Amino acid sequence: MNRRDFTKTTLVAGAAVASTGVRVLAADSPRRIRTGVIGCGSVSNSYLPALTKSPYVEVVSLCDIRYERAQKQGTKFNVAKTYPHIDAMLAGEPFDFLIDLTDMQVHEGINRKGLEAGKHVWSEKPIANSLAAGQKLLELARKKNLRLWGAPITVQSPQFAFMAQTLAKGTLGRVAAAHAFYGHEGPTWSAFFYEKGGGSMPDLAVYNFTSLTGLLGPAKYVSAMVNIVTPERTVGDKGRIKVTEEDNAMVLMDHGNGAISHVQSGFNYFNPHGHSGRDESRHTIQFTGNAGYMGLVGYDWEPLGVDLATHKNPKLERHATDAKGYVWQQGGALAAECLSTGKELLATPEHALHVLEIITAARESSATGRRITLKSTFKWPLVG
Ligand SMILES: NC(=O)c1ccc[n+]([C@@H]2O[C@H](COP(=O)([O-])OP(=O)(O)OC[C@H]3O[C@@H](n4cnc5c(N)ncnc54)[C@H](O)[C@@H]3O)[C@@H](O)[C@H]2O)c1
């Protein structure tokens, strides 16, 4: 990925400069943000190529409690400083931006340590283990004039922009319903995906929750059923384990404006393409209104186009097939671009925390049989 690809992706010019204290430089001399990456497992293989190619990033240190992983990625991506513990990393080579790619359960503590040490933070999902804890982290960031962001970045894609604009124009008429799905047979490498604080919702449904709330507005109410379909699994790091967090979820969201949406997601889904999104040709997000239908081709994290049919043009027509440089792996690199240039991401921490509340509300709804009223919200619409 080169600089042109980065600037083609949907970033908006922002007034973030004063609030972050980051200097804006001329576009042809970007400031490289000194970056430390913690967590050198599977997803680091997707992040590090994007980070090391970005003109806005200088990866200066890597950390993993399985130290050999940090060393291996250090050699592969030419990063001199590697550490076996966050405390050593924070006390070592100076940097400004922490990218957290660790297990879901430890994000909250690591993100807090990063902010307390004066680092801007990009976190893989989720930012924290609860809405309240996530809001405290955001408060801490604001108090210290730092930025905090969380994956995913599905709202940055050109296909998201096309769908948002189509809905805003009223092309589908009154939108009544939306349905989204994402699943595969589950990660095979690490136990944390199946343990308390993990689960298929923060790993997979999180993408659909982000897209649907980004397109239809913040959810007001959540009703859900979640369960465990496969009670035991064999995984690379721990062998045979008991599954103690949901691996199957059906979640309804009422967006308070007439639209009710549904997300179906889990770790027990036959998928001939495995973890790859490139060959997915189904409509994984569908919108139905009284004047039209819209279907996202492929997954929202790797979208391939948008099909649209209306009363006027009832035959499905494909739009927005150009990714324009968008790839799901570039969240940390885009955040660094924001720190360097003062541009803003459409992906906000408030939105990520709203999605986190949807996840915890879905679990509560399933456990109690009640519809849950949500407390959090975020600035919407995202695309004008
Ligand atoms: N693997 C993917 O394709 C993928 C894609 C998108 C998002 N994610 C997300 O990325 C995160 C990591 O997933 P993964 O698949 O890379 O898992 P992984 O198990 O492969 O890697 C996690 C790494 O974090 C390290 N780690 C754990 N606790 C640590 C700590 N306290 N300090 C330092 N290092 C620590 C582990 O040793 C491990 O190497 C998760 O939030 C996951 O949902 C993964």
PDBQT file of the ligand as one rigid body, heavy atoms in Angstrom, charges set to zero:
ROOT
HETATM    1  N1  LIG A 401      -6.589 -13.269  13.771  1.00  0.00    +0.000 N 
HETATM    2  C1  LIG A 401      -7.330 -12.500  12.967  1.00  0.00    +0.000 C 
HETATM    3  O1  LIG A 401      -7.424 -12.720  11.759  1.00  0.00    +0.000 OA
HETATM    4  C2  LIG A 401      -8.044 -11.300  13.535  1.00  0.00    +0.000 A 
HETATM    5  C3  LIG A 401      -8.719 -10.460  12.652  1.00  0.00    +0.000 A 
HETATM    6  C4  LIG A 401      -9.330  -9.304  13.141  1.00  0.00    +0.000 A 
HETATM    7  C5  LIG A 401      -9.250  -9.027  14.475  1.00  0.00    +0.000 A 
HETATM    8  N2  LIG A 401      -8.611  -9.871  15.353  1.00  0.00    +0.000 N 
HETATM    9  C6  LIG A 401      -8.559  -9.514  16.783  1.00  0.00    +0.000 C 
HETATM   10  O2  LIG A 401      -7.186  -9.329  17.133  1.00  0.00    +0.000 OA
HETATM   11  C7  LIG A 401      -6.983  -9.666  18.512  1.00  0.00    +0.000 C 
HETATM   12  C8  LIG A 401      -5.895 -10.720  18.611  1.00  0.00    +0.000 C 
HETATM   13  O3  LIG A 401      -6.305 -11.864  17.885  1.00  0.00    +0.000 OA
HETATM   14  P1  LIG A 401      -5.259 -12.914  17.287  1.00  0.00    +0.000 P 
HETATM   15  O4  LIG A 401      -6.012 -13.799  16.389  1.00  0.00    +0.000 OA
HETATM   16  O5  LIG A 401      -4.060 -12.190  16.771  1.00  0.00    +0.000 OA
HETATM   17  O6  LIG A 401      -4.879 -13.720  18.611  1.00  0.00    +0.000 OA
HETATM   18  P2  LIG A 401      -3.520 -14.497  18.902  1.00  0.00    +0.000 P 
HETATM   19  O7  LIG A 401      -3.764 -15.392  20.059  1.00  0.00    +0.000 OA
HETATM   20  O8  LIG A 401      -3.000 -15.092  17.650  1.00  0.00    +0.000 OA
HETATM   21  O9  LIG A 401      -2.528 -13.320  19.338  1.00  0.00    +0.000 OA
HETATM   22  C9  LIG A 401      -2.665 -12.600  20.536  1.00  0.00    +0.000 C 
HETATM   23  C10 LIG A 401      -1.259 -12.336  21.058  1.00  0.00    +0.000 C 
HETATM   24  O10 LIG A 401      -1.328 -11.464  22.172  1.00  0.00    +0.000 OA
HETATM   25  C11 LIG A 401      -0.343 -11.907  23.117  1.00  0.00    +0.000 C 
HETATM   26  N3  LIG A 401      -0.699 -11.415  24.443  1.00  0.00    +0.000 N 
HETATM   27  C12 LIG A 401      -1.732 -11.804  25.226  1.00  0.00    +0.000 A 
HETATM   28  N4  LIG A 401      -1.724 -11.128  26.395  1.00  0.00    +0.000 NA
HETATM   29  C13 LIG A 401      -0.653 -10.281  26.339  1.00  0.00    +0.000 A 
HETATM   30  C14 LIG A 401      -0.135  -9.321  27.236  1.00  0.00    +0.000 A 
HETATM   31  N5  LIG A 401      -0.682  -9.109  28.422  1.00  0.00    +0.000 N 
HETATM   32  N6  LIG A 401       0.965  -8.643  26.856  1.00  0.00    +0.000 NA
HETATM   33  C15 LIG A 401       1.546  -8.874  25.651  1.00  0.00    +0.000 A 
HETATM   34  N7  LIG A 401       1.092  -9.774  24.748  1.00  0.00    +0.000 NA
HETATM   35  C16 LIG A 401      -0.004 -10.465  25.091  1.00  0.00    +0.000 A 
HETATM   36  C17 LIG A 401      -0.403 -13.413  23.007  1.00  0.00    +0.000 C 
HETATM   37  O11 LIG A 401       0.772 -14.020  23.538  1.00  0.00    +0.000 OA
HETATM   38  C18 LIG A 401      -0.556 -13.616  21.510  1.00  0.00    +0.000 C 
HETATM   39  O12 LIG A 401       0.681 -13.749  20.855  1.00  0.00    +0.000 OA
HETATM   40  C19 LIG A 401      -8.352 -10.119  19.025  1.00  0.00    +0.000 C 
HETATM   41  O13 LIG A 401      -9.009  -9.025  19.606  1.00  0.00    +0.000 OA
HETATM   42  C20 LIG A 401      -9.084 -10.560  17.767  1.00  0.00    +0.000 C 
HETATM   43  O14 LIG A 401     -10.488 -10.454  17.918  1.00  0.00    +0.000 OA
HETATM   44  C21 LIG A 401      -8.007 -11.002  14.889  1.00  0.00    +0.000 A 
ENDROOT
TORSDOF 0
